[in-house]
Amino acid sequence: MTSVWLIGALGVVLLLAAWAVLAAMRARSDTRRRLAAAAGETAELREALNRLQERESEVATAYSAGELAASLDLDEVAERTLEAAAAIPGADASFLEATTQDGEAMRRAVGMSVEEAHRTAVTLGENDILRAVELNYRYRLDEVGENGPGIHSGIAVPLRSEGLPVGMLAVFSRTRGTLADPQLEELERLALRAGPAIENARRFLEARAQADLDALTGLHNRRYFHETLAREVGRAHRYDRRLALVLFDLDDFKAINDKIGHLSGDSVLADVASRLMSVVRSADVACRVGGDEFGVVLPESIGPDAEMLAERIAHAIKIKPIGKAGALNISAGIAEMQQGDDSVSLFERADAALYRAKELGKARAVAADGTAGV
């Protein structure tokens, strides 16, 4: 009886042990499955996070590039382009080179000084099939060290609009080996938007410049004259600077015009404008105010400076006969900006001085303070 009981008890123990082993195996299997699932989820999550970060970068670049078309200011378009380029992961600096409406080279940089930009910048040759230029910089280790602050790598891509070259856009890294295909692709996407935006801004400035010019003389026109005078008066007051103005016209031009005809009279005005431009400084703004009246805005100048310019203008116009009109004289009015002047009062004082020169017998310059010269 005892043996039967013992055998039964032993069977129960074996069954319990087998159940425990089976439960442990099931638990271990479940744990492995859960760990595997967790690992898979983690990998998927990591991959999804990477895709999200890449997409965020693409969206940020696309958004910045999309903003470019919203402006026709060349400096603003360049600034936004550079900021978007510098925001590309791995980029520490950006550089842009483009041609302005007057044919000059515009160079801008973000994340690097102007001097560093000149040292590291590259010029892309004319090549219709060129996609990009990859750059690697090496330095003498005794000067900058292997991990020094200098630029170590860069990527430059051409800027194009309607298939024509507009400029160049580049990004640079101060860390080795950080610029590769992903950065190149983002830079190309940005350049695709930036090229047309820069060209549109350049064309706008070109059109605006043409609108500011007098068609007959090539000088700035009346509208530009008054806009510039107002701007310079405001600037002079703001920064406590000096400003002077010269207004002049041709003596007896109506009679000359009636004598030689309007077409010949137009050629006289064009010649006068050319002689005027030959004696003004690069900082001076020469304009045709209307008819045979001209004006010159002289930033950073005082009355005596304007008087000397008026003398040079009178000499340049009188020294050599102009076509059928012969030798011509001018009368000029001069005014230096005073503390209470705005652009209107400054213009009116110079204009009153011009009329005073006429009353005194013409062929002379009169300052708004009453002094007169020949």
LUMLOKE-377320 format. One record per atom (N, C-alpha, C): residue in one letter; x, y, z. Coordinates in steps of 0.001 Angstrom, whole numbers, padded with zeros to 6 digits, always signed. Layout:
residues N
AXYZ
...
***
This chain:
residues 374
M+000843-001207+000000
M+000000+000000+000000
M+000875+001252+000000
T+001928+001109+000846
T+002860+002238+000944
T+003575+002458-000375
S+003930+001333-001034
S+004637+001440-002317
S+003768+002114-003365
V+002494+001742-003366
V+001566+002371-004335
V+001482+003864-004093
W+001439+004215-002822
W+001333+005660-002484
W+002570+006396-002931
L+003728+005742-002651
L+004989+006389-003034
L+005093+006560-004547
I+004674+005478-005246
I+004732+005586-006719
I+003821+006694-007212
G+002655+006791-006609
G+001709+007876-007005
G+002262+009244-006701
A+002881+009334-005529
A+003445+010633-005145
A+004577+011034-006091
L+005394+010004-006411
L+006493+010276-007329
L+005981+010720-008697
G+004886+010094-009121
G+004298+010494-010400
G+003818+011938-010383
V+003200+012288-009253
V+002720+013674-009133
V+003878+014652-009203
V+004973+014276-008487
V+006148+015157-008481
V+006716+015309-009878
L+006792+014162-010580
L+007315+014216-011951
L+006429+015052-012855
L+005106+014884-012682
L+004181+015712-013484
L+004358+017196-013193
L+004525+017531-011887
L+004716+018930-011507
L+006021+019476-012079
A+007046+018604-011991
A+008343+019038-012511
A+008271+019262-014019
A+007603+018310-014700
A+007462+018465-016151
A+006676+019724-016506
W+005631+019961-015715
W+004820+021190-015974
W+005644+022442-015765
A+006468+022403-014691
A+007310+023574-014393
A+008308+023817-015513
V+008919+022685-015982
V+009888+022839-017080
V+009209+023380-018331
L+008009+022814-018624
L+007273+023280-019795
L+006889+024747-019681
A+006469+025138-018478
A+006095+026544-018250
A+007294+027459-018427
A+008436+026995-017893
A+009661+027805-018021
A+010056+027957-019469
M+009936+026833-020230
M+010281+026892-021647
M+009348+027827-022400
R+008048+027729-022035
R+007085+028630-022693
R+007390+030094-022355
A+007726+030329-021067
A+008027+031699-020638
A+009251+032238-021360
R+010285+031326-021475
R+011504+031742-022160
R+011223+032027-023632
S+010392+031165-024214
S+010044+031368-025623
S+009287+032677-025812
D+008321+032914-024881
D+007561+034175-024955
D+008492+035377-024802
T+009442+035215-023852
T+010382+036320-023627
T+011207+036595-024869
R+011668+035486-025488
R+012448+035653-026705
R+011621+036318-027809
R+010362+035847-027918
R+009510+036450-028940
R+009293+037925-028658
R+009074+038236-027365
R+008856+039642-027006
R+010107+040485-027253
L+011268+039902-026861
L+012520+040619-027103
L+012746+040846-028592
A+012476+039759-029369
A+012635+039890-030820
A+011686+040937-031380
A+010439+040874-030878
A+009454+041855-031345
A+009860+043269-030949
A+010344+043366-029678
A+010774+044685-029204
A+011951+045196-030020
A+012898+044261-030298
A+014051+044663-031101
A+013609+045094-032489
G+012664+044332-033070
G+012154+044702-034380
G+011457+046036-034352
E+010650+046260-033295
E+009953+047534-033173
E+010948+048674-032996
T+012009+048395-032198
T+013019+049437-031989
T+013708+049787-033300
A+014060+048741-034072
A+014689+048987-035373
A+013766+049749-036295
E+012486+049336-036307
E+011514+050040-037145
E+011343+051469-036682
L+011317+051638-035334
L+011159+052983-034789
L+012367+053850-035150
R+013580+053253-035037
R+014786+053985-035376
R+014789+054374-036859
E+014385+053412-037682
E+014325+053681-039119
E+013287+054745-039437
A+012136+054642-038767
A+011080+055639-038984
A+011542+057019-038523
L+012286+057043-037374
L+012791+058308-036867
L+013787+058923-037840
N+014655+058071-038387
N+015616+058563-039377
N+014910+059131-040609
R+013859+058385-041059
R+013109+058880-042217
R+012436+060199-041898
L+011905+060307-040652
L+011240+061547-040248
L+012232+062700-040216
Q+013428+062455-039660
Q+014434+063510-039613
Q+014858+063931-041017
E+015025+062947-041902
E+015371+063272-043280
E+014264+064076-043937
R+013025+063668-043686
R+011890+064381-044277
R+011787+065794-043724
E+012029+065946-042397
E+011987+067280-041801
E+013047+068177-042441
S+014232+067596-042667
S+015296+068369-043309
S+014888+068772-044718
E+014290+067822-045468
E+013845+068116-046827
E+012765+069190-046820
V+011828+069051-045880
V+010735+070035-045800
V+011280+071407-045440
A+012235+071437-044480
A+012820+072716-044078
A+013539+073361-045249
T+014294+072555-046002
T+014994+073084-047163
T+014014+073562-048222
A+012980+072756-048464
A+011977+073131-049463
A+011231+074392-049046
Y+010937+074508-047721
Y+010229+075689-047239
Y+011086+076937-047416
S+012373+076807-047010
S+013266+077952-047169
S+013413+078309-048629
A+013548+077297-049480
A+013678+077566-050917
A+012402+078155-051471
G+011244+077666-050984
G+009978+078196-051465
G+009804+079656-051118
E+010403+080085-049979
E+010316+081481-049578
E+011082+082392-050533
L+012034+081817-051246
L+012872+082631-052123
L+012048+083346-053174
A+011076+082645-053732
A+010275+083224-054807
A+009383+084354-054318
A+009262+084504-052984
A+008373+085526-052443
A+009025+086902-052408
S+010308+086993-052744
S+011004+088275-052673
S+011668+088586-054007
L+011714+089884-054335
L+012427+090351-055515
L+013620+091214-055126
D+013969+091166-053831
D+015145+091865-053345
D+016333+090918-053432
L+017332+091273-054226
L+018450+090366-054485
L+019199+090018-053209
D+019429+090995-052339
D+020138+090724-051095
D+019338+089780-050208
E+018027+089974-050162
E+017179+089117-049334
E+017140+087695-049875
V+017044+087547-051183
V+017058+086206-051781
V+018374+085509-051481
A+019489+086237-051600
A+020800+085658-051311
A+020901+085240-049853
E+020392+086083-048949
E+020455+085774-047514
E+019649+084529-047185
R+018436+084435-047728
R+017605+083260-047462
R+018231+081992-048043
T+018819+082117-049211
T+019478+080964-049822
T+020627+080479-048958
L+021434+081403-048474
L+022575+081044-047634
L+022134+080419-046320
E+021091+080968-045713
E+020596+080405-044456
E+020080+078988-044656
A+019365+078762-045758
A+018858+077416-046036
A+020006+076451-046299
A+021033+076904-046998
A+022181+076039-047286
A+022940+075707-046011
A+023135+076702-045157
A+023871+076471-043909
A+023112+075552-042960
A+021781+075442-043140
A+020965+074580-042281
A+021000+073121-042709
I+021611+072803-043838
I+021732+071418-044279
I+022574+070651-043268
P+022133+069491-042787
P+022891+068728-041783
P+024327+068481-042243
G+025263+068780-041366
G+026675+068588-041681
G+027356+069828-042216
A+026580+070840-042614
A+027163+072075-043152
A+027405+073064-042021
D+028575+073677-042015
D+028909+074691-041020
D+028921+076093-041607
A+028983+076185-042925
A+029024+077496-043577
A+028515+077356-044997
S+028112+078485-045569
S+027636+078492-046952
S+028167+079725-047655
F+028268+079624-048966
F+028821+080706-049777
F+028038+080796-051081
L+027726+082018-051501
L+026981+082235-052738
L+027688+083285-053564
E+027776+083017-054851
E+028321+083989-055792
E+027365+084108-056969
A+027015+085338-057315
A+026103+085567-058436
A+026462+086887-059094
T+025918+087111-060276
T+026155+088344-061015
T+024996+089299-060793
T+025295+090525-060438
T+024257+091518-060206
T+023780+092096-061523
Q+022790+092989-061449
Q+022208+093554-062664
Q+023181+094441-063417
D+024212+094962-062746
D+025196+095806-063428
D+026436+095029-063843
G+026358+093693-063760
G+027459+092856-064212
G+028534+092604-063182
E+028393+093184-061998
E+029381+092976-060950
E+029124+091649-060226
A+030166+091092-059622
A+030034+089835-058879
A+029562+090122-057456
M+028487+089452-057040
M+027978+089562-055675
M+028417+088317-054915
R+029095+088498-053782
R+029554+087379-052973
R+029034+087543-051551
R+028380+086496-051052
R+027831+086501-049699
R+028185+085189-049011
A+028320+085229-047684
A+028658+084016-046932
A+027950+084018-045591
V+027667+082833-045066
V+027103+082637-043737
V+027941+081579-043033
G+028283+081836-041765
G+029055+080867-041005
G+030542+080968-041216
M+030984+081967-041967
M+032404+082162-042214
M+032637+083640-042509
S+033833+084118-042216
S+034154+085513-042473
S+034346+085737-043964
V+034341+086994-044354
V+034559+087325-045756
V+035953+086863-046191
E+036941+087051-045302
E+038302+086642-045638
E+038378+085131-045828
E+037730+084375-044924
E+037747+082923-045047
E+037006+082472-046300
A+035926+083171-046625
A+035175+082824-047831
A+036047+082985-049072
H+036845+084063-049122
H+037721+084273-050266
H+038812+083209-050333
R+039264+082752-049165
R+040329+081741-049162
R+039826+080368-049583
T+038567+080071-049265
T+038058+078711-049503
T+037148+078605-050720
A+036698+079728-051254
A+035719+079685-052340
A+036328+079125-053619
V+035468+078574-054439
V+035896+078010-055712
V+035045+078631-056818
T+035619+078791-057988
T+034892+079305-059144
T+034610+078161-060105
L+033360+077993-060461
L+032978+076924-061370
L+033119+077402-062812
G+033763+076596-063614
G+033901+076954-065017
G+032596+076750-065772
E+032544+077261-066990
E+031351+077094-067819
E+031287+075657-068331
N+030361+074897-067820
N+030233+073486-068174
N+028773+073088-068012
D+028092+072885-069119
D+026657+072617-069081
D+026309+071296-068400
I+027249+070356-068381
I+026938+069049-067795
I+027514+068903-066386
L+028117+069973-065860
L+028676+069906-064516
L+027562+069818-063480
R+027641+068823-062614
R+026658+068669-061553
R+027141+069306-060258
A+028368+069003-059864
A+028895+069533-058612
A+030406+069388-058589
V+031026+070145-057700
V+032449+070016-057420
V+032599+069723-055936
E+033271+068600-055622
E+033513+068226-054230
E+034921+068679-053861
L+035043+069280-052687
L+036296+069897-052273
L+036815+069272-050985
N+038113+069071-050919
N+038779+068624-049702
N+039959+069550-049447
Y+040066+070033-048221
Y+041115+070972-047868
Y+042092+070293-046906
R+043366+070478-047181
R+044395+069959-046300
R+045301+071103-045869
Y+045699+071066-044605
Y+046487+072148-044038
Y+047795+071608-043467
R+048737+072514-043306
R+049960+072137-042609
R+049624+071953-041140
L+049891+070755-040617
L+049446+070414-039265
L+050079+071294-038206
D+051254+071825-038487
D+051905+072657-037471
D+051232+074012-037332
E+050326+074356-038272
E+049648+075644-038202
E+048232+075540-037657
V+047460+074550-038121
V+046060+074474-037700
V+045736+073211-036926
G+046585+072202-036983
G+046259+070947-036318
G+045292+070134-037151
E+045281+068846-036930
E+044457+067962-037755
E+042981+068267-037613
N+042554+068675-036417
N+041147+068998-036186
N+040973+070488-035913
G+041773+071280-036595
G+041711+072719-036397
G+040414+073307-036911
P+040216+074621-036707
P+038941+075274-037049
P+038741+075548-038526
G+039695+075205-039366
G+039567+075513-040779
G+038524+074661-041478
I+038178+075069-042693
I+037260+074291-043524
I+037974+073029-044001
H+037313+071875-043859
H+037919+070612-044263
H+037297+070031-045534
S+036052+070342-045805
S+035423+069804-047010
S+034336+070744-047483
G+033950+070584-048732
G+032914+071446-049290
G+032303+070844-050540
I+031122+071323-050871
I+030437+070928-052092
I+029913+072198-052762
A+030188+072366-054030
A+029724+073533-054786
A+028886+073069-055966
V+027748+073731-056161
V+026872+073393-057280
V+026571+074664-058060
P+026367+074545-059358
P+026037+075728-060165
P+024590+076165-059935
L+024368+077463-060030
L+023020+078012-060007
L+022635+078338-061439
R+021465+077856-061857
R+021023+078079-063229
R+019581+078561-063245
S+019254+079259-064293
S+017881+079696-064529
S+017605+079550-066018
E+016593+078771-066339
E+016251+078485-067729
E+017456+077928-068486
G+018243+077119-067784
G+019388+076470-068396
G+020636+077314-068495
L+020561+078583-068128
L+021706+079480-068223
L+022343+079678-066863
P+023678+079828-066800
P+024351+079992-065510
P+023996+081318-064845
V+023752+081257-063544
V+023417+082435-062749
V+024495+082697-061703
G+025076+081637-061176
G+026078+081789-060135
G+026468+080438-059583
M+026865+080439-058311
M+027337+079236-057666
M+026949+079246-056194
L+026588+078069-055671
L+026227+077923-054268
L+027059+076794-053685
A+027630+077023-052500
A+028485+076008-051887
A+028215+075926-050389
V+028457+074725-049843
V+028427+074526-048394
V+029771+073954-047968
F+030155+074243-046728
F+031448+073810-046216
F+031288+073198-044834
S+032185+072294-044514
S+032188+071643-043203
S+033560+071800-042560
R+033556+071986-041244
R+034801+072066-040492
R+035191+070710-039913
T+034390+069693-040210
T+034661+068332-039748
T+034925+067453-040955
R+035884+066556-040837
R+036240+065701-041961
R+035122+064706-042277
G+034894+064510-043568
G+034029+063437-044036
G+032567+063564-043714
T+032039+064769-043572
T+030627+064922-043210
T+029748+065310-044395
L+030328+065699-045504
L+029547+066104-046670
L+029613+065005-047724
A+028454+064462-048070
A+028388+063357-049015
A+027151+063507-049874
D+026673+062396-050458
D+025539+062435-051378
D+024270+063041-050777
P+023894+062722-049506
P+022670+063334-048964
P+022739+064859-048947
Q+023896+065421-048553
Q+024039+066879-048538
Q+024031+067442-049959
L+024647+066708-050886
L+024652+067153-052273
L+023236+067221-052834
E+022433+066203-052538
E+021062+066181-053050
E+020246+067344-052487
E+020417+067633-051192
E+019685+068758-050606
E+020164+070083-051198
L+021468+070201-051396
L+022005+071431-051972
L+021493+071626-053395
E+021385+070556-054148
E+020871+070650-055509
E+019402+071050-055520
R+018629+070499-054567
R+017210+070893-054494
R+017086+072380-054189
L+017937+072866-053304
L+017913+074290-052969
L+018344+075135-054169
A+019396+074700-054854
A+019895+075448-056011
A+018861+075506-057124
L+018054+074468-057230
L+017025+074425-058264
L+016026+075565-058089
R+015748+075929-056822
R+014832+077045-056546
R+015578+078383-056518
A+016803+078354-055993
A+017529+079604-055792
A+017938+080251-057111
G+018323+079448-058106
G+018755+080009-059383
G+017703+080908-060015
P+016476+080415-060244
P+015431+081276-060822
P+015078+082455-059930
A+015104+082264-058591
A+014769+083360-057689
A+015798+084481-057793
I+017064+084129-057859
I+018122+085132-058002
I+018006+085838-059351
E+017744+085088-060399
E+017617+085694-061723
E+016410+086633-061785
N+015294+086248-061171
N+014119+087125-061144
N+014426+088421-060411
A+015118+088308-059260
A+015470+089504-058498
A+016427+090388-059299
R+017370+089751-059995
R+018314+090511-060807
R+017603+091246-061940
R+016660+090579-062595
R+015909+091220-063680
R+015048+092363-063165
F+014492+092174-061965
F+013682+093236-061370
F+014533+094473-061118
L+015730+094272-060556
L+016610+095403-060295
L+017030+096074-061593
E+017256+095265-062602
E+017632+095800-063911
E+016504+096644-064495
A+015277+096123-064385
A+014123+096869-064890
A+013912+098148-064088
R+014119+098026-062753
R+013959+099208-061906
R+015013+100263-062253
A+016234+099804-062507
A+017289+100752-062864
A+016960+101456-064171
Q+016426+100704-065130
Q+016040+101312-066399
Q+014920+102323-066196
A+014007+102008-065290
A+012888+102918-065020
A+013360+104192-064345
D+014526+104130-063690
D+015057+105298-062989
D+015927+106173-063879
L+016107+105771-065126
L+016997+106509-066012
L+016215+107386-066983
D+016799+108506-067297
D+016253+109385-068323
D+016693+108857-069678
A+015738+108603-070552
A+016044+107948-071831
A+016945+108795-072717
L+016833+110105-072632
L+017601+110974-073519
L+019059+111096-073093
T+019285+111340-071805
T+020642+111644-071332
T+021349+110460-070675
G+020598+109451-070250
G+021193+108341-069522
G+021428+108644-068061
L+021110+109862-067621
L+021211+110206-066202
L+019988+109682-065468
H+020056+109705-064134
H+018870+109372-063359
H+017792+110426-063606
N+016526+110002-063515
N+015442+110909-063841
N+014938+111683-062625
R+013892+112463-062868
R+013370+113361-061834
R+012879+112581-060616
R+012157+111486-060838
R+011640+110705-059717
R+012779+110174-058848
Y+013786+109633-059509
Y+014924+109090-058765
Y+015650+110198-058004
F+015735+111376-058611
F+016399+112510-057966
F+015725+112839-056631
H+014413+112973-056642
H+013715+113351-055410
H+013725+112210-054386
E+013654+110976-054848
E+013745+109854-053914
E+015122+109811-053256
T+016158+110011-054053
T+017516+109980-053524
T+017771+111143-052584
L+017290+112327-052959
L+017487+113496-052106
L+016824+113278-050751
A+015602+112748-050757
A+014907+112486-049492
A+015661+111464-048652
R+016164+110408-049298
R+016899+109370-048575
R+018199+109914-047983
E+018919+110716-048761
E+020198+111242-048289
E+020013+112284-047194
V+018958+113076-047284
V+018672+114040-046208
V+018375+113297-044916
G+017552+112253-044995
G+017247+111462-043802
G+018488+110822-043224
R+019345+110303-044085
R+020571+109653-043617
R+021524+110662-042982
A+021625+111835-043595
A+022518+112863-043060
A+022066+113314-041682
H+020776+113486-041485
H+020260+113864-040162
H+020481+112738-039154
R+020249+111507-039585
R+020333+110362-038665
R+021758+110151-038170
Y+022723+110310-039063
Y+024110+110016-038692
Y+024960+111275-038550
D+024304+112417-038483
D+024988+113694-038299
D+026074+113899-039354
R+025669+113777-040620
R+026592+113936-041728
R+026234+115173-042546
R+027137+115562-043436
R+026928+116748-044251
R+026340+116343-045599
L+025658+117282-046232
L+025031+117028-047531
L+024890+118348-048270
A+025146+118325-049565
A+025007+119539-050378
A+024294+119200-051683
L+023789+120238-052330
L+023008+120064-053547
L+023378+121144-054555
V+023513+120746-055816
V+023737+121682-056921
V+022607+121524-057924
L+021959+122631-058271
L+020984+122669-059359
L+021510+123624-060417
F+021431+123244-061681
F+021872+124160-062734
F+021057+123926-064001
D+021022+124945-064841
D+020415+124794-066164
D+021244+125573-067182
L+020908+125405-068458
L+021641+126055-069538
L+021067+127449-069771
D+021936+128415-069856
D+021477+129786-070088
D+020916+129924-071513
D+019731+130518-071578
D+019078+130835-072857
D+018869+129594-073730
F+018602+128457-073105
F+018470+127234-073890
F+017212+127259-074761
K+016158+127924-074310
K+014939+127998-075121
K+015221+128661-076463
A+015960+129737-076431
A+016296+130438-077675
A+017185+129561-078558
I+018116+128847-077919
I+018993+127944-078677
I+018175+126829-079305
N+017246+126298-078531
N+016404+125211-079015
N+015545+125670-080193
D+015021+126892-080080
D+014210+127430-081186
D+015061+127643-082436
K+016330+127963-082247
K+017218+128268-083372
K+017679+127004-084095
I+018062+125984-083346
I+018657+124804-083983
I+017683+123639-084102
G+016497+123767-083496
G+015499+122695-083572
G+015588+121745-082385
H+014477+121066-082132
H+014390+120219-080944
H+015292+118994-081024
L+015460+118411-082198
L+016326+117238-082308
L+017774+117597-081980
S+018225+118718-082535
S+019577+119171-082217
S+019671+119578-080746
G+018582+120139-080247
G+018555+120500-078828
G+018685+119284-077930
D+018061+118181-078343
D+018184+116941-077571
D+019622+116440-077544
S+020302+116563-078689
S+021696+116123-078739
S+022574+117001-077844
V+022216+118276-077715
V+022941+119172-076809
V+022790+118690-075365
L+021578+118338-074977
L+021341+117864-073613
L+022108+116565-073328
A+022156+115708-074335
A+022896+114458-074167
A+024389+114738-073990
D+024913+115695-074727
D+026327+116058-074609
D+026611+116694-073252
V+025714+117550-072809
V+025865+118174-071486
V+025897+117099-070398
A+025027+116100-070503
A+024994+115020-069516
A+026316+114266-069494
S+026877+114026-070676
S+028159+113326-070753
S+029269+114133-070088
R+029284+115435-070327
R+030305+116292-069708
R+030092+116395-068200
L+028848+116404-067788
L+028545+116417-066358
L+029116+115175-065677
M+028897+114006-066266
M+029363+112754-065671
M+030887+112673-065640
S+031544+113438-066500
S+033006+113388-066535
S+033651+114129-065367
V+032874+114943-064643
V+033467+115747-063562
V+032905+115429-062183
V+031791+114707-062090
V+031243+114382-060770
V+032017+113231-060141
R+031966+113132-058814
R+032596+112018-058100
R+031717+110780-058209
S+032302+109634-057917
S+031534+108391-057971
S+030418+108378-056930
A+030606+109097-055835
A+029591+109127-054779
A+028459+110100-055089
D+028678+111023-056020
D+027658+112020-056350
D+026573+111392-057221
V+025364+111922-057110
V+024223+111407-057876
V+023770+112498-058832
A+024060+112300-060107
A+023709+113285-061132
A+022395+112901-061794
C+021490+113860-061940
C+020154+113583-062484
C+019726+114694-063445
R+018822+114330-064341
R+018134+115333-065148
R+016802+115591-064461
V+016661+116784-063909
V+015463+117105-063134
V+014288+117409-064056
G+014561+117927-065231
G+013501+118219-066192
G+013952+119268-067175
G+013537+119127-068457
G+013938+120099-069464
G+015447+120174-069557
D+015985+121404-069402
D+017440+121589-069414
D+017983+121793-068007
E+017212+121404-066991
E+017649+121554-065596
E+018219+120238-065083
F+019364+120325-064408
F+020057+119162-063869
F+020306+119360-062376
G+020439+118267-061681
G+020718+118331-060253
G+021770+117304-059867
V+022603+117657-058887
V+023615+116735-058375
V+023525+116723-056862
V+023295+115548-056303
V+023274+115359-054855
V+024676+114961-054428
L+025221+115680-053433
L+026596+115442-052983
L+026611+114960-051533
P+026607+113654-051298
P+026699+113144-049928
P+028056+113486-049313
E+028077+113615-047979
E+029318+113883-047248
E+030033+115122-047777
S+029243+116160-048129
S+029842+117355-048719
S+029265+118612-048081
I+030050+119680-048169
I+029608+120975-047655
I+029490+121962-048812
G+029052+123189-048502
G+028832+124193-049528
G+030014+124424-050446
P+031221+124633-049902
P+032377+124865-050775
P+032654+123698-051732
D+032377+122470-051293
D+032534+121325-052199
D+031591+121456-053390
A+030350+121844-053098
A+029359+122006-054170
A+029738+123158-055090
E+030307+124225-054533
E+030727+125356-055359
E+031844+124941-056319
M+032787+124156-055819
M+033884+123678-056679
M+033350+122785-057798
L+032359+121925-057461
L+031778+121073-058489
L+031059+121916-059535
A+030321+122937-059096
A+029621+123796-060055
A+030607+124472-061001
E+031755+124857-060487
E+032771+125466-061346
E+033307+124466-062371
R+033532+123236-061926
R+034029+122216-062852
R+033001+121911-063940
I+031724+121860-063551
I+030666+121608-064531
I+030607+122731-065557
A+030644+123984-065076
A+030577+125140-065976
A+031750+125127-066946
H+032932+124783-066435
H+034123+124757-067294
H+034020+123646-068333
A+033564+122444-067910
A+033472+121312-068836
A+032482+121584-069963
I+031415+122346-069664
I+030397+122629-070684
I+030825+123776-071598
K+031543+124763-071045
K+031890+125953-071819
K+033160+125780-072641
I+034067+124903-072180
I+035407+124830-072775
I+035395+124434-074241
K+034385+123662-074663
K+034335+123179-076040
K+032925+123365-076595
P+032772+123951-077792
P+031424+124145-078371
P+030674+122832-078506
I+029356+122922-078369
I+028512+121735-078495
I+027686+121854-079766
G+028125+121174-080811
G+027373+121145-082050
G+027003+122526-082567
K+025780+122641-083052
K+025291+123890-083601
K+025027+124938-082525
A+024961+124480-081258
A+024673+125414-080176
A+025879+126261-079810
G+027067+125795-080160
G+028270+126545-079829
G+028627+126431-078359
A+029338+127423-077842
A+029741+127436-076436
A+028538+127807-075562
L+028369+127072-074497
L+027219+127283-073608
L+027674+127643-072204
N+026832+128440-071543
N+027053+128785-070137
N+025931+128193-069290
I+026216+128042-068027
I+025195+127557-067095
I+025040+128534-065942
S+023875+128478-065328
S+023629+129141-064050
S+023344+128061-063028
A+023874+128226-061810
A+023745+127180-060795
A+023325+127749-059442
G+022548+126968-058737
G+022182+127283-057371
G+022725+126207-056449
I+023274+126621-055296
I+023948+125699-054377
I+023346+125828-052989
A+023127+124706-052353
A+022603+124729-050984
A+023252+123619-050173
E+023630+123954-048951
E+024127+122956-048010
E+023027+122669-046986
M+022825+121405-046653
M+021752+121031-045734
M+021960+121677-044369
Q+020880+122247-043847
Q+020893+122828-042515
Q+020116+121946-041548
Q+020211+122272-040269
Q+019617+121440-039234
Q+018125+121213-039438
G+017403+122235-039865
G+015957+122102-039991
G+015478+121694-041373
D+016385+121377-042270
D+016003+121050-043649
D+015385+119662-043766
D+014369+119571-044632
D+013976+118290-045192
D+014315+118365-046681
S+013980+117324-047429
S+014373+117320-048841
S+013706+118446-049623
V+012485+118785-049254
V+011758+119839-049971
V+012393+121193-049727
S+012677+121509-048472
S+013248+122823-048163
S+014660+122960-048734
L+015427+121866-048718
L+016768+121919-049298
L+016689+122181-050801
F+015775+121500-051470
F+015602+121714-052907
F+015145+123147-053188
E+014213+123635-052413
E+013678+124978-052645
E+014758+126039-052445
R+015644+125849-051482
R+016712+126829-051260
R+017703+126826-052418
A+018034+125626-052930
A+018931+125563-054084
A+018259+126148-055325
D+016968+125899-055477
D+016235+126412-056631
D+016133+127933-056581
A+015910+128465-055379
A+015860+129922-055227
A+017216+130542-055547
A+018303+129843-055154
A+019638+130347-055470
A+019880+130320-056978
L+019353+129321-057678
L+019476+129256-059134
L+018775+130446-059784
Y+017572+130765-059312
Y+016859+131916-059877
Y+017602+133214-059569
R+018253+133261-058400
R+019041+134445-058050
R+020220+134600-059008
A+020827+133478-059408
A+021934+133525-060374
A+021452+134088-061708
K+020232+133735-062106
K+019675+134271-063347
K+019483+135780-063231
E+018977+136211-062090
E+018711+137639-061900
E+020000+138449-061889
L+021094+137845-061456
L+022369+138550-061371
L+023109+138592-062705
G+022530+137994-063742
G+023137+138098-065064
G+023538+136788-065688
K+023193+135657-065051
K+023473+134321-065591
K+024975+134016-065568
A+025316+132851-066102
A+026703+132387-066193
A+027435+132486-064865
R+026791+132054-063816
R+027388+132104-062485
R+026715+131100-061560
A+027342+130845-060427
A+026775+129996-059384
A+026519+130829-058150
V+025356+130650-057533
V+024974+131380-056333
V+024658+130400-055238
A+025204+130623-054059
A+024910+129767-052910
A+023683+130291-052199
A+023005+129400-051515
A+021765+129774-050840
A+022008+130788-049743
D+023268+130914-049275
D+023550+131915-048239
D+023828+133292-048832
G+023772+133395-050198
G+023886+134690-050860
G+025179+134913-051597
T+026218+134085-051340
T+027466+134295-052051
T+027328+133899-053509
A+028050+134569-054395
A+027947+134298-055832
A+029329+134175-056427
G+029434+133319-057446
G+030682+133144-058157
G+030414+133037-059639
V+031468+132915-060406
V+031317+132798-061861
V+031660+131387-062282
***
